[in-house]
Amino acid sequence: MDIIKEEFTTAQIDMLRQTQATLAIEDLKIGKMGIDAIGKMLKGEISREDYQKMLKENYKSNGKH
């Protein structure tokens, strides 16, 4: 995943990759903004609930749901 450029632990990188793979299975895509938000969540800068809310709003505004 070439979008990852920040300093993450191996476990955090695995979580990013698993999340991206899960979304791909659901035929949803996650872009740079989503990856950046996951990074913030992993670092404790935003909560999981805030991330999920942002993701929902993003998909609603793009007509995905």
N, C-alpha and C positions, 0 to 999 in steps of 0.2 A: 504494500500500500504506500505509494510514493507521496501521498498527501501528508503523512506523518513526518513532521520535521522537528517537533519539540522534543524535549527530553522526557521520555516516559520510561517507566520500568518495563521489563519484559511482560509482566502480568497485565499492565495497562495496555500495552500494544496488542496482546492477545485478546483483551476485552474489546478493543476497537475493531479488530478484525472479525471477531465473533458477531458483534453487533451489525457490522456491515454485511456479513454473510447472511444473517438472519433476515435482515431487511430485504436483501436480494431474493431470498426464497419467497418472500411475500410479494415480490415484484415491486418493491419500493426501493428507491435510490436514496442514498445519503451523500450529499455533496460536501464541499469544503466547510461550509457553515455548520453543518451537522457534525462533522468530524471535530471541528474546533469546539463545539458545544460539549461533545462527549469528553474531550480533553479537560474542559473546565469542570465537568462533573467529576471526573476521576481525581482531579486535584482539589476537590472540595470547594471550588469557587461558586458553583451552583448546585442545587439539590437535584436529585433524580426526578422529583416531581416537577421542578421547573423545566428540566430538560424535556420531559414527556409533554408538558404543556406547550413548549416551543415547537416540538416536533408535530403535535396535533394541529396547531395553528398554521404551521408551514404547509402541511398537506391539505388542510381545508382551503387555504388561500390559493393553492395550486390545483384545486379540483380533484385531488386524489381520493378524497373520502366524501 
